[in-house]
Amino acid sequence: MKKIILNNFGSEEEMKIVEEEQQKPIDNQVLIKHMAIGVNFIDIYQRTGLYPLNLPSRLGLEASGVVEAVGDKVEEFKKGDRVCYCNGPLGAYATHNIVPENLLLHLPDEIEFETVASSLLKGVTAYFLMHDIYKVGKEDTIIFHAAAGGVGSIASGWAKSLGATVIGTVGSDEKIDYAKSNGCDHVVNISKESFKDAALKITDNEGVSVVYDSIGKDTLIDSMDSLRKRGLLVSFGNASGVPDPINILDLMKKGSLFITRPTLFDYVKTREQLINASEKYFDVLKSGHVQIDVQQKFTLEEVGKAHAAMSNRKTVGTTVLVP
C-alpha cells in the first residue's frame, strides 16, 4: 500500500508518500481499498498544526472504496461491499485503510465513489449545521459564506430545498453563477462589496436568522452585524485565519446574539447519529436537490497541489484524490 505521512507541521512539502506492506484487519476492523479520497480544510488545519496531531501522523478523514477483508468480529460488512467513511480514523490519504466497523457506512449503488468521497464529510456537516444546530426553514433568510466551495455548494441547495432564502458569498465574479446554480437566491462577491450591507438591504434592515461562517478572521464581525436580533452565528472554519476574541458583551449590544463554534465530531458521536446524518445526506443527493460537482482531481502523489489549490481558494465544487 501507499500512504501519505506527515513528519513535521508546515507547508505542503511536509507531506511525504511512503510504501509499506498492508496489515490485515482484526476483530471489528475492515480493510478498504480506496477508489477515491476526499480533501477538506480540516486536513490543511491538521497539516499546518492549527489542529495539532501527534507526529508522525497519517492524514485524511474520508474516502470511498470496496471492502477487501474483514476482522472475525465484523457483522455488518463483507468482502466486495461498496463503502465510505468520513470521520476517521486518520489515514484516508492512502491506497488502503483499516477502518473500525462502527465508523463505516454502506454506499448506495446510485451514488458514485468520487461523488461521496469528495462530499460525505461536507454533506454530513451541512446536515448538522442546518438541522441540529439550527433548523433552517421557509421563514429564514440565511447567509452561507464560501457558497461556491465544498460545504457551501451542498448547503445552499439543501437550504433552498427547505424553503429558506439563501444569500451566498464568494470571492470572485467567476464563482457567482456557480453559486446561483447551486441554490443561492443572492450572491455577493465579498472582494467587491459588503455582504453585511447586502444582507441588510435584502431583509429590509432586519438581518438574517443565521450566518454560517467558514472564512473566519476576515468575516466574523460583519457576520455578527448581519444578524437579526437573537440571531445565530455559526463559526465553523478558519479559511482566512482564526478570528480575534469576541467581547461577550458585544453579543448583548448587537442584539442578544448567539454564537457557536461546533465540530462535526460532537454531532456524530454515536453510530446512530452518524447513520442518521449520512442517510439524510444520501437522500438529498438522490432527490437531486443537491448536485455534487467534482471539479478537481489529483493523484495521491499530487496531494500537495490539492492542498495548495484549496488554501488559495482556487477551487470550486469538490476535490478528490484518485489513488
Order of alpha helices (4+ residues) and beta strands (2+ residues): beta-beta-beta-alpha-beta-beta-beta-beta-beta-alpha-alpha-beta-alpha-beta-alpha-beta-alpha-beta-alpha-beta-alpha-beta-alpha-beta-alpha-beta
